């Protein structure tokens, strides 16, 4: 999903540059805004993936610590 939004952002930025070169300022603005939204959506998905990885790692560490406590008390 991240790569899709990154590629879309680059394509839309290129389209905005082309429209700016042609002098179509209204469409340039619209396409540039869409490019910026696509860029920030890619950043959002990257951050969400990192947060989910950290939560999963923290849960694994907690589960491992709990297992170690159980093993230590049973011996």
C-alpha positions in Angstrom: 0.0 0.0 0.0 2.9 2.3 0.8 4.5 1.9 -2.6 1.2 2.5 -4.4 0.8 5.8 -2.7 4.4 6.8 -3.3 4.2 5.9 -7.0 0.9 7.8 -7.2 2.4 10.8 -5.5 5.3 10.9 -8.0 3.0 10.5 -11.0 0.7 13.2 -9.8 3.6 15.5 -9.1 4.8 15.0 -12.6 1.3 15.7 -13.9 1.2 18.9 -11.9 4.5 20.0 -13.3 3.3 19.4 -16.8 0.1 21.3 -16.2 2.1 24.1 -14.6 4.2 24.2 -17.7 1.1 24.4 -19.9 -0.2 27.3 -17.8 -3.3 25.5 -16.5 -3.2 26.8 -12.9 -6.5 25.5 -11.7 -5.8 21.9 -12.7 -2.2 22.3 -11.4 -3.5 23.1 -8.0 -6.0 20.2 -7.9 -3.4 17.7 -9.1 -0.7 19.1 -6.7 -3.1 18.7 -3.8 -3.8 15.1 -4.8 -0.1 14.4 -5.0 0.4 15.9 -1.5 -2.4 13.8 -0.1 -1.0 10.7 -1.7 2.4 11.5 -0.2 1.1 12.0 3.3 -1.1 8.8 3.1 2.1 6.8 2.3 3.8 8.3 5.4 0.7 7.5 7.4 0.7 3.8 6.3 4.5 3.6 7.1 4.0 5.0 10.6 1.0 2.6 11.2 3.1 -0.4 10.2 5.9 0.6 12.5 3.5 1.1 15.4 1.9 -2.3 14.8 5.4 -3.9 14.7 6.3 -2.3 18.0 3.1 -3.3 19.7 3.5 -6.9 18.5 7.1 -6.9 19.7 6.1 -5.6 23.1 3.4 -8.2 23.4 5.9 -10.9 22.5 8.3 -9.6 25.1 5.5 -9.6 27.8 4.5 -13.1 26.9 8.1 -14.3 27.1 8.5 -12.7 30.4 5.3 -14.3 31.7 6.4 -17.7 30.5 9.8 -17.3 32.2 8.1 -16.3 35.5 5.9 -19.4 35.3 8.9 -21.7 34.7 10.8 -20.1 37.5 8.0 -20.6 40.0 7.2 -24.2 39.0 10.8 -25.4 39.7 
